[in-house]
Amino acid sequence: MKKINVRFLLTALALLTVSCGKPEKKQPGVNLADKQQGGTTNRSLPGDDDKTRDTVKWKAETGKLLSGAASVSFDPVNDTIYLFARDSVYAKNINSGKLKASGYRTGGHPVMAGNQSLFIGNWLNSARVLNYYLDRKAVALFDLHTLCWNAGFPYPDTVTDYWQTNKFYSHGDTSVYVLGGYGHYRYRNEVFRYSLNTGKWEKMNAGGDFFRPRYLSALGAAERGAYVLGGYGSAQGRQLLGARNFYDMMFYDVGSKTFRKLYDLNFDKAVTFANSMIVDEKSGLFYALAFENHKYNSSLRLIEGALHKPVFRWVGDEIPYLFNDITSFSDLFYSPKSKKLIAVTMLMKGDKTEVKLYSLMMPRHLSSGDEQPTGPGKARVELGPESALLIFGAVLFFLLFLKLHKRPL
């Protein structure tokens, strides 16, 4: 039998199979750029296909016109969205779908433009929502059982310097943290803390990586602090000096009072984000709503991303969103009882606010243990039809080679 050139055979097999790793064609709505930006590689999460996108659709739940500059909050314990108007609170149960309006027992509550609400859970033996207006350092607590406010906001109404702030409740120190915002041609990067124990505000001297002044960011609370994604602003804080979109993922640590930059995402269009994002530290994933902030007839679309790797994918269809800068607001909540994501859009119209709610069953198959993010430096083997054909050809070539060089009997 003739001697087989093993080196030649192995080289041929390598050349035939190396093409299995060639880039896939870019799918609509999927980030497959693999471009180097800031020293990190952005790749998409696996599993985003046409079938998945077509079957994940948002359902319109409620549309309501409320008095005043309304705010929104979500109670995950009772599976209820609360909409706070000037004279009433509207409770929308996610499971039953019922909407109930109740007048405040303490009379009308002056809701000033730029105010926000946050569910803080059980405080002083009752479930409560905290409503704040940062310019005045004004805080009012609403008792969800008695339907009473413990305080009101002083008039006259002033134009806020802190539109679209982000906020979260820290159980560790029983405090509410507020950061970012925009007003009077300036972007903000301050971090404020309101202690429920003392009833006092404090401006934090945040250290660590530079948190660029911004608004229109998404924030997700975590065990030791909060993740902050993207936004719109400028390094100098001034609107006329290099204002642009940000796509960085930052983490604010409550204990060390520092920011840490994790990575930058790469989008093929300019987007900002709804006020909250859903963080699941156990799976290492987050969910946020992104929208184009340079047009009025915009739309919100869900992204699923990895907390510690610059990867994400688009999920589901779009939600109509009329974006008119500071008079618009959008938010995202997750109901663990109903296993639903809840999207909220708000648009101020004079002295009223138009509110719309949407729901989406949590796409569990997108975050299952079998579909983990592909991060920088990790290969993911997928054999498509072309790859399988090439491997089959390599094997056939090998068998044919052996047959031609076999010694006759």
C-alpha positions in Angstrom: 0.0 0.0 0.0 1.3 3.4 -0.8 2.2 5.7 2.1 -0.5 8.2 2.9 0.6 11.8 3.3 -1.0 12.5 6.7 0.1 16.1 6.8 -1.5 16.8 3.4 -4.7 15.1 4.5 -5.0 17.0 7.7 -4.3 20.3 5.9 -7.1 19.6 3.4 -9.5 18.8 6.2 -8.7 22.0 8.0 -9.1 24.1 4.9 -12.5 22.5 4.3 -13.8 22.9 7.8 -12.5 26.4 8.6 -15.3 27.9 6.6 -17.8 26.6 9.2 -16.8 29.6 11.3 -17.6 32.3 8.7 -20.0 35.0 9.8 -23.7 34.5 9.4 -25.8 36.8 7.4 -27.2 39.7 9.5 -30.8 39.0 10.5 -33.2 42.0 10.9 -33.1 43.4 14.3 -30.1 41.4 15.5 -26.7 42.9 16.4 -24.2 40.6 14.6 -21.7 43.4 14.0 -18.8 41.8 15.9 -17.2 45.3 15.7 -14.4 46.4 18.1 -15.5 49.4 20.1 -13.7 50.6 23.2 -11.8 47.3 23.5 -14.8 45.1 23.7 -16.6 42.9 21.1 -20.3 43.1 20.7 -22.1 40.0 19.6 -25.8 39.0 19.6 -27.4 36.6 21.9 -28.3 33.3 20.3 -31.9 32.3 19.4 -33.2 35.4 17.7 -35.0 34.3 14.6 -38.1 35.3 12.6 -40.3 32.8 14.3 -39.4 34.1 17.8 -40.0 37.7 16.8 -43.4 37.0 15.2 -44.8 35.1 18.2 -43.7 37.6 20.9 -46.3 40.4 20.7 -47.3 43.1 23.1 -51.0 43.3 24.1 -52.6 46.7 24.6 -54.2 46.7 28.1 -55.4 50.2 29.2 -55.7 53.7 27.8 -56.6 56.5 30.2 -56.5 60.3 30.3 -55.6 61.4 33.9 -55.7 64.8 35.6 -52.4 66.6 36.2 -48.8 65.4 35.7 -49.5 61.8 36.5 -46.9 59.3 37.7 -46.8 55.5 37.8 -45.6 52.8 40.2 -45.8 49.0 40.4 -46.6 46.8 43.4 -45.2 43.3 42.7 -46.7 41.9 46.0 -50.3 42.6 44.9 -49.5 42.4 41.2 -50.9 45.9 40.6 -49.9 49.0 38.6 -50.8 52.3 40.3 -51.4 55.5 38.3 -51.4 58.7 40.4 -53.4 61.6 39.1 -54.2 64.9 40.8 -57.4 63.7 42.5 -57.4 59.9 42.3 -55.3 56.8 42.1 -56.0 54.1 39.5 -55.2 50.6 40.4 -54.7 48.1 37.5 -54.5 44.4 38.6 -52.3 42.6 36.1 -53.8 39.2 36.7 -57.5 40.1 36.6 -57.1 43.0 34.2 -59.5 45.1 36.3 -59.0 48.9 36.6 -60.3 50.6 39.8 -60.3 54.3 40.5 -60.3 55.7 44.0 -60.4 59.3 45.3 -57.7 60.3 47.8 -59.1 60.4 51.3 -56.8 63.3 52.1 -58.1 65.4 49.2 -56.4 66.4 46.0 -52.6 65.9 45.7 -50.7 68.5 43.7 -48.7 66.5 41.2 -46.0 68.8 39.7 -44.5 68.2 36.3 -41.4 66.1 36.8 -42.6 64.3 39.9 -42.1 60.5 40.1 -43.4 57.6 42.2 -41.7 54.5 43.5 -43.1 51.5 45.4 -41.1 50.9 48.6 -43.1 48.1 50.1 -44.0 47.7 53.7 -43.1 50.8 55.7 -44.5 51.6 59.1 -46.8 48.5 58.9 -48.4 49.4 55.6 -47.6 49.1 51.9 -46.5 52.5 50.6 -45.5 54.4 47.5 -43.1 57.3 47.7 -43.7 60.3 45.5 -40.9 62.9 45.1 -40.2 66.2 43.4 -36.5 66.6 43.5 -36.1 70.4 43.0 -37.9 71.1 46.3 -36.6 68.0 48.0 -40.3 67.3 48.5 -41.5 63.8 49.5 -45.0 62.4 50.1 -45.8 58.8 51.2 -49.0 57.2 50.0 -50.7 54.5 52.0 -52.1 51.9 49.6 -54.6 50.7 52.3 -55.9 53.9 53.7 -55.6 55.8 50.3 -54.1 58.8 52.2 -51.0 61.0 51.5 -48.9 62.0 54.5 -47.9 65.3 53.0 -48.6 67.6 50.0 -46.3 69.5 47.7 -46.0 73.3 48.0 -47.2 75.6 45.3 -46.4 77.4 43.0 -45.4 74.8 40.5 -41.9 75.4 39.2 -40.2 74.1 36.0 -38.0 71.2 37.2 -34.3 70.9 36.6 -34.7 67.1 36.9 -36.9 65.7 34.2 -36.6 61.9 33.6 -34.5 61.1 36.7 -33.8 57.4 37.5 -34.6 56.0 41.0 -34.4 52.9 43.1 -35.1 51.7 46.6 -32.2 50.3 48.6 -33.4 47.8 51.3 -29.9 47.7 52.9 -30.0 51.3 54.2 -33.8 52.0 53.8 -33.2 54.8 51.3 -34.3 56.0 47.9 -31.6 56.9 45.4 -32.3 59.4 42.6 -29.8 60.1 39.8 -29.4 61.8 36.5 -32.0 64.0 34.8 -32.3 67.1 32.6 -33.6 70.6 32.8 -32.8 74.1 31.6 -30.4 73.0 28.9 -28.3 71.0 31.4 -27.8 67.2 31.9 -27.3 65.9 35.4 -25.1 63.3 37.0 -25.7 63.9 40.7 -26.7 61.1 43.0 -29.2 62.0 45.8 -30.2 59.8 48.7 -33.4 60.1 50.7 -33.4 58.2 54.0 -36.8 57.0 55.2 -35.4 56.6 58.7 -34.3 60.3 59.0 -36.6 61.9 56.4 -33.6 63.8 55.1 -32.0 64.2 51.6 -28.2 63.9 51.1 -26.1 64.6 47.9 -23.7 61.7 47.5 -20.1 62.3 46.5 -20.0 59.4 44.0 -16.5 58.2 43.0 -15.2 55.5 40.7 -15.6 55.7 36.9 -17.0 58.9 35.5 -20.8 58.9 35.3 -21.5 61.2 32.4 -24.5 63.7 32.8 -27.5 62.2 31.2 -31.3 61.5 31.1 -33.4 58.9 29.2 -31.5 56.1 30.8 -32.8 52.7 32.1 -32.1 51.7 35.7 -32.4 48.3 37.3 -32.1 47.8 41.0 -29.8 45.0 42.3 -28.7 43.6 45.6 -25.8 45.9 46.1 -26.9 48.9 44.1 -28.2 49.5 40.6 -27.3 49.0 36.9 -27.7 52.0 34.6 -27.9 51.6 30.8 -27.2 54.4 28.3 -29.1 57.7 27.9 -28.6 61.0 26.3 -26.3 63.8 27.5 -22.8 65.2 27.3 -19.6 64.9 29.2 -19.7 68.6 30.2 -23.4 68.5 31.1 -24.4 71.2 28.7 -26.9 70.6 25.9 -25.0 72.7 23.4 -21.6 71.0 24.0 -21.4 67.6 22.3 -24.7 66.1 23.4 -25.1 62.5 22.1 -26.5 59.1 22.8 -24.7 56.8 25.3 -24.8 53.0 25.3 -22.6 52.2 28.3 -23.7 49.9 31.1 -22.7 51.3 34.5 -23.1 49.9 38.0 -23.6 52.1 41.1 -22.5 50.4 44.3 -24.4 51.7 47.3 -21.8 50.5 49.8 -18.7 52.1 48.2 -20.6 55.0 46.7 -18.9 54.4 43.4 -19.7 53.9 39.7 -18.1 51.2 37.7 -18.3 51.0 33.9 -18.9 47.5 32.6 -19.0 47.8 28.8 -20.5 49.7 25.8 -23.2 48.2 23.6 -23.3 48.8 19.8 -26.6 49.8 18.1 -27.1 50.4 14.4 -29.4 53.4 15.2 -29.5 56.1 17.8 -31.7 55.0 20.8 -32.4 55.8 24.4 -34.3 53.8 27.0 -37.5 53.6 29.1 -36.9 54.6 32.7 -36.6 51.1 34.3 -35.0 47.8 33.2 -35.6 44.4 34.7 -32.4 42.8 36.2 -32.0 39.2 36.9 -28.6 38.7 38.5 -29.0 35.0 38.9 -29.3 34.4 35.2 -27.0 37.4 34.4 -29.6 38.9 32.1 -31.5 42.2 31.8 -34.5 43.5 29.8 -35.0 47.1 28.7 -37.1 49.1 26.3 -35.2 51.0 23.6 -36.6 53.8 21.4 -35.3 56.3 18.8 -35.3 59.7 20.6 -34.8 61.8 17.6 -38.4 61.5 16.2 -41.9 62.1 17.6 -43.6 59.0 16.1 -41.2 56.6 17.8 -41.7 53.1 19.1 -40.5 51.0 22.0 -38.9 47.6 21.5 -37.6 45.1 24.1 -34.0 44.1 24.2 -32.6 41.1 26.2 -29.0 41.5 27.2 -26.2 40.2 29.4 -25.3 42.1 32.5 -21.6 41.5 32.3 -21.0 41.1 28.5 -21.7 43.5 25.7 -24.3 41.3 24.0 -28.0 41.8 23.4 -30.8 40.9 21.0 -34.1 42.4 20.0 -37.3 40.7 21.2 -40.9 40.9 20.1 -42.7 43.6 18.1 -42.9 47.4 18.6 -45.0 49.5 20.9 -46.1 52.9 19.5 -44.6 55.8 21.5 -45.2 59.4 20.9 -42.0 61.0 22.2 -42.0 64.7 22.9 -38.9 64.9 25.1 -39.7 66.1 28.6 -43.5 65.8 28.2 -43.2 62.1 27.5 -42.3 59.2 29.8 -42.0 55.5 29.5 -41.4 52.7 32.0 -41.0 48.9 32.3 -42.1 46.6 35.1 -42.1 42.8 35.6 -44.9 40.9 37.4 -43.5 37.7 39.0 -47.0 36.5 39.7 -48.4 36.8 36.2 -45.0 36.2 34.5 -45.6 39.4 32.4 -43.7 42.4 31.4 -45.6 45.7 31.7 -44.8 48.7 29.5 -46.1 52.1 30.3 -46.2 55.2 28.0 -47.2 58.7 29.2 -47.7 61.9 27.3 -48.6 65.2 29.0 -51.4 67.1 27.1 -51.9 70.5 28.8 -53.0 69.8 32.4 -53.7 66.1 31.7 -51.6 63.0 31.0 -52.5 60.3 28.5 -51.4 56.9 29.8 -51.3 53.6 28.0 -50.4 50.1 29.3 -49.1 47.1 27.4 -48.3 43.6 28.6 -46.2 40.7 27.3 -45.8 37.2 28.6 -42.2 36.8 29.8 -40.3 35.0 27.0 -38.9 32.3 29.2 -37.5 30.3 26.3 -35.3 33.3 25.5 -33.5 33.1 28.8 -33.4 29.4 29.5 -30.3 27.7 30.7 -29.7 26.2 27.2 -29.3 29.6 25.6 -26.5 31.5 27.4 -24.9 34.7 26.0 -21.9 34.4 23.7 -19.3 36.7 25.1 -15.9 37.9 23.9 -13.3 35.2 23.7 -15.9 32.4 23.7 -16.6 30.4 20.6 -20.1 29.0 19.9 -20.3 26.1 17.4 -23.3 26.0 15.1 -23.5 23.7 12.1 -25.7 25.1 9.4 -26.6 23.3 6.1 -23.4 24.7 4.4 -21.1 23.7 7.2 -22.6 20.2 7.4 -22.2 19.8 3.6 -18.5 20.8 3.8 -17.8 18.3 6.6 -19.6 15.6 4.6 -17.4 16.4 1.6 -14.2 16.2 3.7 -15.2 12.8 5.0 -16.0 11.6 1.4 -12.7 12.9 0.2 -10.9 11.0 2.9 -12.7 7.7 2.1 -12.0 8.2 -1.7 -8.3 8.8 -0.9 -8.0 5.6 1.0 -9.8 3.6 -1.7 -7.5 4.9 -4.5 -4.4 4.0 -2.5 -5.5 0.6 -1.3 -3.2 -2.4 -2.4 -4.9 -4.8 -4.8 -5.4 -8.4 -3.6 
